[in-house]
């Protein structure tokens, strides 16, 4: 249910959930973390997410279910949103 790519790092107390309960139904959905990706301390990744190669999920960020984070991007916040694109610019610049 969870695939961690080569060199992926999970910080302390980071959580990956590949399941949830919705409307009294158990929902299972795999989570993929790409090569060299980083899940910061205390971050939470919900079911069905894909974290691209080299992407960063900041400490304590919560990635909502079925979110796709492109390679190299940095995401932070609750809910997590892109704060830095793979080319180093900020979204909207």
C-alpha positions as CSV (number, residue, x, y, z in Angstrom):
1,X,0.0,0.0,0.0
2,X,3.0,2.3,0.5
3,X,5.9,2.6,-1.9
4,X,9.0,4.5,-0.8
5,X,11.4,5.4,-3.6
6,X,15.2,5.0,-3.4
7,X,16.7,7.6,-1.1
8,X,13.3,8.9,0.1
9,X,13.5,10.2,3.7
10,X,10.7,10.3,6.3
11,X,11.4,12.7,9.2
12,X,10.5,11.8,12.8
13,X,6.8,11.2,13.4
14,X,5.9,11.6,9.7
15,X,2.8,9.6,8.9
16,X,1.6,8.0,5.7
17,X,-2.0,6.8,5.7
18,X,-3.0,4.4,2.9
19,X,-6.5,4.1,4.4
20,X,-9.4,6.1,5.8
21,X,-13.0,5.7,6.8
22,X,-15.6,7.7,4.9
23,X,-19.3,7.3,5.4
24,X,-18.7,4.1,7.4
25,X,-16.8,2.6,4.6
26,X,-13.1,1.6,4.7
27,X,-11.3,3.2,1.8
28,X,-7.8,1.8,0.8
29,X,-5.7,3.8,-1.6
30,X,-1.9,3.3,-2.2
31,X,0.6,6.1,-1.5
32,X,3.7,6.5,-3.6
33,X,6.8,8.5,-2.5
34,X,9.3,9.1,-5.3
35,X,13.1,8.7,-5.3
36,X,14.8,11.3,-3.1
37,X,11.6,12.8,-1.8
38,X,11.5,14.2,1.7
39,X,8.6,14.0,4.2
40,X,9.4,16.5,7.0
41,X,9.0,15.9,10.7
42,X,5.4,15.4,11.7
43,X,4.0,15.7,8.2
44,X,0.9,13.7,7.2
45,X,0.3,12.2,3.8
46,X,-3.2,11.0,3.2
47,X,-4.4,8.0,1.0
48,X,-4.0,8.1,-2.7
49,X,-1.2,10.7,-2.8
50,X,1.8,10.6,-5.1
51,X,4.9,12.6,-4.0
52,X,7.2,13.1,-7.0
53,X,10.9,12.4,-7.1
54,X,12.9,15.0,-5.1
55,X,9.8,16.7,-3.8
56,X,9.6,18.1,-0.3
57,X,6.7,18.0,2.1
58,X,7.5,20.5,4.9
59,X,7.4,19.7,8.6
60,X,3.9,19.4,10.0
61,X,2.3,19.8,6.5
62,X,-0.9,17.8,5.8
63,X,-1.2,16.5,2.2
64,X,-4.9,16.0,1.4
65,X,-6.1,12.7,0.0
66,X,-5.5,12.0,-3.7
67,X,-3.0,14.9,-4.1
68,X,-0.3,14.6,-6.7
69,X,2.8,16.6,-5.9
70,X,5.0,17.0,-9.0
71,X,8.7,16.2,-8.9
72,X,11.0,18.7,-7.2
73,X,8.2,20.9,-5.8
74,X,8.1,22.0,-2.1
75,X,4.7,21.9,-0.3
76,X,3.8,23.2,3.1
77,X,0.8,24.1,5.3
78,X,-2.5,22.7,6.3
79,X,-3.8,21.7,3.8
80,X,-0.4,21.5,2.0
81,X,0.0,23.8,-1.0
82,X,2.9,24.4,-3.4
83,X,5.3,27.1,-2.0
84,X,8.2,26.5,-4.4
85,X,8.2,25.1,-8.0
86,X,10.8,22.7,-9.3
87,X,12.6,25.5,-11.1
88,X,13.1,27.3,-7.7
89,X,10.5,30.0,-8.4
90,X,7.4,30.7,-6.3
91,X,4.0,29.8,-7.8
92,X,2.6,32.8,-9.6
93,X,6.0,34.5,-10.2
